[in-house]
Amino acid sequence: MSRIANLIRFTLFACLFACLSETPGSHWITLKDLKIYTAVNSDQYFTVKSGTACSKGDFSYGKVDRYLEVERNGKRGWLLEDSLLTEQKEQPK
């Protein structure tokens, strides 16, 4: 029974570590101009210019693609290319 308990503990700690590895509300910098959509599988809403800071939200899944919710200047939308964001360690000025 202790083997199962150890496995459960390990799984819980692994999940906790995964949740803490990315700080919610932290700022991310775009590596190129990114199209932001109004919803999953919808029309373009606005563009975030290269080198601009934005905040990440939750993921959502379309028929084939994975979208990431982002916020910039009070606007929220969905980004298709989340690999083009890099974490900024300090808050933007």
N, C-alpha and C positions, 0 to 999 in steps of 0.2 A: 504494500500500500504506500510506503514512503517513496517508492520510485515514481508513482503516479503523482503524488503530492509535489515532488521535486520538478517534474515535468510541467505541472500547472504553474508553479512559482516561476520557472524559467520563462514560460510563455507570457505570463503577466508582466514580468520585467522587460521582456523584449518588446511587447506592445507599448508599455510606458515609455521606453527609450525612443521608439519610433515616433511617438506623438510629441515628444519634447525636442526632437532633432530640428524641427522647423518652428520658429517663433511666429505665432499668429500675429498679424498686423505689422510684421516687419516690412521694411521697404525693399523693393527689388528694382533693379535697373534694367531697362530694355537694351538689347544688343543691336537691334535694328528697328525700323518702323514696323509696328504691329497693328493689324486690323482687329478691332474689337467688335463683336457682334451683339445684337440686342438679346438674342436667345440662341440656344443650341439649334443648329441647322437653319439659321435665319439670315436676314440682311445685315450688312455692315452698319454699325452704329457710329463709331468714331475711330480715329487712328492715334496711337501713342507713339510719339516720335522717339527715335533712337537716343539713348542716354537719359531718358526720363525715368523718374522714380514712380512706382505704383505699388499697391498692396495686393497680395494674393488672397483669394477666398477658397471656396470649395471646388471640387471637381464635379463635372456632370458628363454623362456619356450620351452621345448621339447614336445613330445607327451604326457608324463605323468608327468615329473619332471620339477622342477625349477632350473636353473643354475645361478651361480653368477660369473661374470668376476672378476678375480684377477690378480695382477701383482706382480712378485717377481724377483728381479735382472734383470729387463728389459724384462722378458718373460711374456707374457699375455696368459691366458687360462681360462677355465671354470671349476668351482668347483660345485659339486653336494651337498655336505654337508655343507652349509653355517652356520649352527647352531654350528659348531665346531670352530668358530672364536670368539675371545673376544677382545673388543676395548682396545687399549693401550693409556693411557692418555698422556704420554710423547713421543716425537720422539725417535726412537732407535738410539743408538750411533754407 
